Amino acid sequence: MPDQPRLLRIAANLFAPHRLRNRILVEWTIPRSLRRGADYDAVVVNEVELLPWFTRRGAGRLTSGRTAIRHLDLHEFVPGQGYGLQSRLIHRSYRRWLSRFVASPVFTSRSVVSPGVGRLYRRFFSMPAATVVLSCPDHVELEPSEVDPERISLVHHGAVSAARALPLLIEAVGLLDRRFVLHLMLLGAPERVAALRRLAAPLGDRVRFIDPVDVRDIARRINVFDLEVIFFPPVTANLRHTLPNKLFEAVQGRLGVVIGESPDMRALTAEVGNTVVVPGWSAADLAGTLGAITTDDVRRMKAASHAAARHFSASTERSRFLALLRGDG
């Protein structure tokens, strides 16, 4: 969809009532051919910003007959999105307004990324249960890399975000012995990456910044490391119930995974055996858990990810999602 002029977007975000804001920023950008109508057997709504238009007009214009599939892919818990001051001041009320449409009876099915997110929707909106579709990448044919008894290589990849507490990872490395080296493969605002570089500078080459790669190449790129660190203090509802892409990319990369007390990640990986759980949310807690890991522990966790790689791949989740579009979900 085309963007609106920048000044119009700013004015709409700051001053327009929610419904007018949505019409300016979203509805006016929908192609005219769709606004006039079409006849699809199935429609997937992938962005909650489309909900006001779709529940008011789109469902009737894009599909005909009661047998049409109208699926809402919710991903995360919409009212819980946003962490920074700007998000709280400008976007939170708007996203809560958008959330009023998620339980609309026009939808025949819904999906979310984790069981915890699904429970939040049921609790707050009394809507039918959503199907969990995990954010898994395609299966990659790899073997676990060799483990150096003198070196445990850590990696964290993904977007830079204040909510993800990446400084805790750097602080934890400073509390560990020199066996541990942290690799950061980050996307996002250059100024935030630069701030992390400055924070890590006193640790020298024990914290290394590596260039990001195409999402299709992540598993092969991180395969050379030992442990993926996914340590997200539960400062938002979505972080508490996260089942992030990077967890499954780490499985495809045949890495062990270090996680915090995130209930959905703990539950999913408990039987897999590829994780170690940090009992607390401080850098000292993280360092204490990492420092107790042995070379044998690393080999065991990497082997467990290898055994689970085919199960936690897109082929399994694709089948579940397509079943929803056939009306079998």
VEXDREN-2710 file (C-alpha; in Angstrom, 1 decimal):
% VEXDREN-2710
k/r/px/py/pz
1/MET/0.0/0.0/0.0
2/PRO/1.3/3.5/-0.8
3/ASP/2.4/5.8/2.1
4/GLN/0.6/9.0/2.8
5/PRO/2.6/12.2/2.8
6/ARG/4.8/12.5/5.9
7/LEU/3.1/15.6/7.3
8/LEU/-0.3/14.1/6.9
9/ARG/0.8/11.0/8.7
10/ILE/2.2/13.1/11.6
11/ALA/-0.9/15.2/11.9
12/ALA/-3.1/12.1/11.8
13/ASN/-1.1/10.3/14.5
14/LEU/-1.0/13.4/16.8
15/PHE/-4.4/15.0/16.3
16/ALA/-7.0/12.8/14.5
17/PRO/-9.6/10.8/16.4
18/HIS/-9.0/7.1/16.1
19/ARG/-11.5/6.3/13.4
20/LEU/-10.4/9.3/11.2
21/ARG/-6.7/8.4/11.9
22/ASN/-7.3/4.9/10.6
23/ARG/-9.1/6.1/7.5
24/ILE/-6.3/8.5/6.6
25/LEU/-3.4/6.2/7.4
26/VAL/-4.9/2.9/6.2
27/GLU/-8.3/2.9/4.4
28/TRP/-7.3/5.7/1.9
29/THR/-4.2/3.6/0.9
30/ILE/-6.2/0.5/0.1
31/PRO/-6.3/0.0/-3.7
32/ARG/-9.5/1.2/-5.3
33/SER/-10.1/-2.2/-6.9
34/LEU/-10.3/-3.8/-3.4
35/ARG/-12.5/-1.0/-2.0
36/ARG/-14.9/-1.5/-4.9
37/GLY/-15.2/-5.2/-4.2
38/ALA/-14.0/-8.6/-5.4
39/ASP/-15.0/-12.3/-4.9
40/TYR/-12.4/-14.4/-3.0
41/ASP/-12.9/-17.8/-1.4
42/ALA/-10.5/-16.9/1.4
43/VAL/-9.1/-13.7/2.8
44/VAL/-6.3/-13.4/5.3
45/VAL/-6.1/-10.2/7.3
46/ASN/-2.5/-9.9/8.4
47/GLU/-2.4/-6.4/9.9
48/VAL/-4.7/-5.2/12.7
49/GLU/-4.7/-1.7/11.2
50/LEU/-7.0/-3.2/8.5
51/LEU/-9.6/-4.4/11.0
52/PRO/-11.9/-1.3/11.1
53/TRP/-12.3/-1.2/7.4
54/PHE/-12.5/-5.0/6.9
55/THR/-15.1/-5.6/9.7
56/ARG/-17.2/-2.6/8.4
57/ARG/-17.0/-3.1/4.7
58/GLY/-14.2/-5.4/3.5
59/ALA/-15.6/-8.7/4.6
60/GLY/-18.7/-8.2/2.5
61/ARG/-16.9/-6.7/-0.4
62/LEU/-14.1/-9.2/-0.7
63/THR/-16.0/-12.5/-0.1
64/SER/-19.4/-13.8/-1.0
65/GLY/-21.5/-16.4/0.8
66/ARG/-21.2/-17.7/4.4
67/THR/-18.8/-20.4/3.4
68/ALA/-16.0/-18.0/2.6
69/ILE/-12.9/-18.2/4.9
70/ARG/-12.0/-15.0/6.7
71/HIS/-8.9/-15.5/8.7
72/LEU/-7.3/-13.1/11.1
73/ASP/-3.6/-13.6/11.8
74/LEU/-3.1/-11.7/15.0
75/HIS/0.6/-12.6/15.7
76/GLU/1.1/-10.9/19.1
77/PHE/-1.2/-9.3/21.7
78/VAL/-2.1/-6.0/20.2
79/PRO/-3.0/-4.0/23.4
80/GLY/0.4/-5.0/24.8
81/GLN/2.5/-3.7/21.9
82/GLY/4.7/-0.7/22.5
83/TYR/7.3/-0.1/25.2
84/GLY/8.9/3.3/24.7
85/LEU/7.5/6.7/25.8
86/GLN/6.5/7.6/22.2
87/SER/4.6/4.4/21.9
88/ARG/2.8/5.0/25.2
89/LEU/1.9/8.6/24.4
90/ILE/1.0/8.3/20.7
91/HIS/0.1/4.7/19.8
92/ARG/-1.2/2.8/22.9
93/SER/-4.7/4.2/23.0
94/TYR/-5.0/3.8/19.2
95/ARG/-3.9/0.1/19.4
96/ARG/-6.4/-0.5/22.2
97/TRP/-9.1/0.9/20.0
98/LEU/-8.0/-1.4/17.1
99/SER/-8.2/-4.3/19.5
100/ARG/-11.9/-3.9/19.8
101/PHE/-12.3/-5.4/16.4
102/VAL/-10.4/-8.7/16.9
103/ALA/-13.4/-10.6/18.3
104/SER/-15.6/-9.6/15.3
105/PRO/-17.9/-12.5/14.2
106/VAL/-17.0/-11.8/10.5
107/PHE/-13.8/-14.0/11.1
108/THR/-14.0/-17.7/10.7
109/SER/-10.6/-18.4/12.3
110/ARG/-7.7/-16.7/14.0
111/SER/-4.0/-17.5/14.7
112/VAL/-1.4/-16.3/17.2
113/VAL/2.3/-17.0/17.7
114/SER/2.1/-18.5/21.2
115/PRO/-0.3/-20.2/23.6
116/GLY/0.1/-17.4/26.1
117/VAL/-0.9/-14.8/23.6
118/GLY/-4.0/-16.9/22.8
119/ARG/-5.0/-17.0/26.4
120/LEU/-4.7/-13.2/26.7
121/TYR/-7.1/-12.8/23.8
122/ARG/-9.6/-15.2/25.3
123/ARG/-9.3/-13.5/28.7
124/PHE/-9.7/-9.9/27.5
125/PHE/-12.0/-10.3/24.5
126/SER/-14.0/-13.5/25.2
127/MET/-13.4/-14.6/21.6
128/PRO/-13.0/-18.2/20.3
129/ALA/-9.7/-19.9/20.8
130/ALA/-7.0/-18.9/18.3
131/THR/-4.8/-21.5/16.7
132/VAL/-1.1/-21.3/17.5
133/VAL/1.1/-21.1/14.4
134/LEU/4.8/-21.0/15.4
135/SER/7.2/-18.6/13.5
136/CYS/9.4/-21.4/12.2
137/PRO/11.8/-21.1/9.2
138/ASP/12.3/-23.7/6.6
139/HIS/14.2/-26.8/7.6
140/VAL/18.0/-26.5/6.9
141/GLU/20.3/-29.5/6.4
142/LEU/23.0/-28.9/8.9
143/GLU/25.0/-30.7/11.6
144/PRO/25.9/-29.2/15.0
145/SER/29.3/-27.5/14.8
146/GLU/32.2/-28.7/16.9
147/VAL/32.6/-27.4/20.4
148/ASP/35.9/-25.9/21.5
149/PRO/36.6/-26.9/25.2
150/GLU/38.4/-23.6/25.7
151/ARG/35.8/-21.3/24.2
152/ILE/32.0/-21.0/24.4
153/SER/30.7/-18.8/21.7
154/LEU/27.4/-16.9/22.4
155/VAL/25.2/-15.2/19.8
156/HIS/22.2/-13.0/19.8
157/HIS/20.6/-12.0/16.5
158/GLY/17.6/-9.8/15.8
159/ALA/16.3/-6.3/16.1
160/VAL/17.7/-3.7/18.5
161/SER/15.0/-2.7/21.0
162/ALA/15.1/-1.1/24.4
163/ALA/12.6/-3.6/25.6
164/ARG/14.9/-6.5/24.8
165/ALA/17.5/-5.4/27.4
166/LEU/20.6/-6.2/25.2
167/PRO/22.9/-4.3/27.6
168/LEU/22.3/-7.1/30.1
169/LEU/24.0/-9.5/27.8
170/ILE/27.0/-7.3/27.5
171/GLU/27.1/-6.8/31.3
172/ALA/26.9/-10.5/31.8
173/VAL/29.9/-11.2/29.6
174/GLY/31.9/-8.7/31.7
175/LEU/31.1/-10.9/34.7
176/LEU/32.3/-14.1/33.0
177/ASP/35.7/-15.6/32.4
178/ARG/37.4/-15.4/29.1
179/ARG/36.0/-18.6/27.8
180/PHE/32.9/-16.7/26.8
181/VAL/32.6/-14.5/23.7
182/LEU/29.4/-12.8/22.7
183/HIS/28.5/-12.2/19.0
184/LEU/25.7/-9.6/18.2
185/MET/24.1/-9.7/14.8
186/LEU/21.7/-6.7/15.0
187/LEU/19.2/-4.9/12.9
188/GLY/17.7/-1.5/13.7
189/ALA/18.4/2.1/14.4
190/PRO/22.2/2.8/13.8
191/GLU/22.3/5.0/16.9
192/ARG/21.1/2.2/19.1
193/VAL/23.7/-0.2/17.7
194/ALA/26.3/2.5/18.2
195/ALA/25.3/2.9/21.8
196/LEU/25.8/-0.9/22.3
197/ARG/29.2/-0.7/20.7
198/ARG/30.2/2.0/23.1
199/LEU/29.0/-0.1/26.0
200/ALA/30.9/-3.1/24.9
201/ALA/34.1/-1.3/24.0
202/PRO/35.8/-2.0/27.4
203/LEU/35.4/-5.8/26.8
204/GLY/37.4/-5.6/23.6
205/ASP/37.0/-8.7/21.3
206/ARG/34.9/-10.5/23.9
207/VAL/31.9/-8.8/22.4
208/ARG/31.9/-8.8/18.6
209/PHE/29.4/-7.2/16.2
210/ILE/28.8/-9.2/13.0
211/ASP/26.9/-8.1/9.9
212/PRO/23.3/-9.2/9.6
213/VAL/22.4/-11.7/6.8
214/ASP/19.3/-12.4/4.8
215/VAL/16.7/-14.2/6.9
216/ARG/17.1/-17.3/4.7
217/ASP/20.8/-17.5/5.6
218/ILE/20.5/-17.0/9.4
219/ALA/20.7/-20.7/10.4
220/ARG/23.8/-21.3/8.3
221/ARG/25.4/-18.1/9.6
222/ILE/24.9/-18.8/13.3
223/ASN/25.8/-22.6/13.0
224/VAL/29.4/-21.8/13.9
225/PHE/28.4/-20.6/17.4
226/ASP/27.4/-22.6/20.4
227/LEU/24.6/-20.9/22.3
228/GLU/21.9/-18.5/21.3
229/VAL/21.0/-16.1/24.2
230/ILE/17.3/-15.1/24.2
231/PHE/17.0/-13.2/27.5
232/PHE/13.9/-11.0/27.4
233/PRO/12.8/-9.6/30.8
234/PRO/8.9/-9.6/30.7
235/VAL/8.4/-5.9/30.6
236/THR/5.5/-6.3/28.1
237/ALA/2.8/-9.0/27.8
238/ASN/4.3/-10.0/24.4
239/LEU/7.8/-10.4/25.8
240/ARG/6.4/-12.5/28.6
241/HIS/4.7/-14.9/26.2
242/THR/7.2/-14.7/23.4
243/LEU/8.0/-17.6/21.1
244/PRO/10.3/-15.6/18.8
245/ASN/11.6/-16.4/15.3
246/LYS/15.1/-16.5/16.7
247/LEU/14.3/-19.5/18.9
248/PHE/13.4/-21.6/15.9
249/GLU/16.3/-20.1/13.8
250/ALA/18.6/-21.2/16.6
251/VAL/17.1/-24.7/16.4
252/GLN/17.8/-24.8/12.7
253/GLY/21.3/-23.5/13.4
254/ARG/21.7/-26.5/15.8
255/LEU/22.5/-24.3/18.7
256/GLY/21.8/-24.7/22.4
257/VAL/19.6/-21.9/23.7
258/VAL/19.8/-19.8/26.9
259/ILE/16.5/-18.4/28.0
260/GLY/15.0/-16.6/30.9
261/GLU/11.9/-17.6/32.8
262/SER/9.6/-17.0/29.8
263/PRO/6.8/-19.5/30.3
264/ASP/5.9/-20.2/26.7
265/MET/9.6/-20.8/25.7
266/ARG/10.1/-23.0/28.8
267/ALA/7.0/-25.1/28.1
268/LEU/7.8/-25.6/24.4
269/THR/11.4/-26.6/25.0
270/ALA/11.1/-28.6/28.2
271/GLU/10.9/-31.9/26.4
272/VAL/13.3/-31.0/23.7
273/GLY/16.2/-30.5/26.1
274/ASN/18.0/-27.9/24.1
275/THR/17.7/-25.0/26.6
276/VAL/19.0/-23.9/30.0
277/VAL/16.8/-21.5/32.0
278/VAL/18.2/-18.5/33.9
279/PRO/16.5/-18.2/37.3
280/GLY/16.2/-14.4/37.4
281/TRP/16.4/-11.3/35.2
282/SER/19.7/-9.6/36.2
283/ALA/23.0/-9.7/34.4
284/ALA/24.4/-11.6/37.5
285/ASP/21.7/-14.2/37.1
286/LEU/22.6/-14.7/33.4
287/ALA/26.3/-14.8/34.1
288/GLY/25.8/-17.3/36.9
289/THR/23.9/-19.7/34.7
290/LEU/26.3/-19.3/31.8
291/GLY/29.3/-19.8/34.0
292/ALA/28.0/-23.1/35.2
293/ILE/27.6/-24.5/31.7
294/THR/30.1/-27.2/30.7
295/THR/31.4/-28.3/27.3
296/ASP/29.3/-31.5/27.6
297/ASP/26.2/-29.4/28.4
298/VAL/26.8/-27.4/25.2
299/ARG/27.2/-30.6/23.1
300/ARG/24.1/-32.1/24.6
301/MET/21.9/-29.0/23.9
302/LYS/23.2/-28.7/20.3
303/ALA/22.4/-32.3/19.7
304/ALA/18.9/-31.8/21.1
305/SER/18.3/-28.9/18.7
306/HIS/19.5/-31.1/15.8
307/ALA/17.0/-33.8/16.8
308/ALA/14.2/-31.3/16.9
309/ALA/15.0/-29.3/13.8
310/ARG/12.7/-31.1/11.4
311/HIS/9.8/-30.9/13.8
312/PHE/10.3/-27.1/14.4
313/SER/10.3/-26.1/10.8
314/ALA/8.0/-24.3/8.4
315/SER/6.6/-27.5/6.8
316/THR/4.8/-28.4/10.0
317/GLU/3.5/-24.9/10.7
318/ARG/2.5/-24.4/7.0
319/SER/0.2/-27.4/7.2
320/ARG/-1.5/-26.0/10.3
321/PHE/-2.0/-22.6/8.7
322/LEU/-3.3/-24.0/5.4
323/ALA/-5.8/-26.1/7.4
324/LEU/-7.3/-22.9/8.7
325/LEU/-7.7/-21.6/5.2
326/ARG/-9.5/-24.8/4.2
327/GLY/-11.8/-24.3/7.1
328/ASP/-10.4/-27.4/8.9
329/GLY/-8.9/-25.4/11.9
END
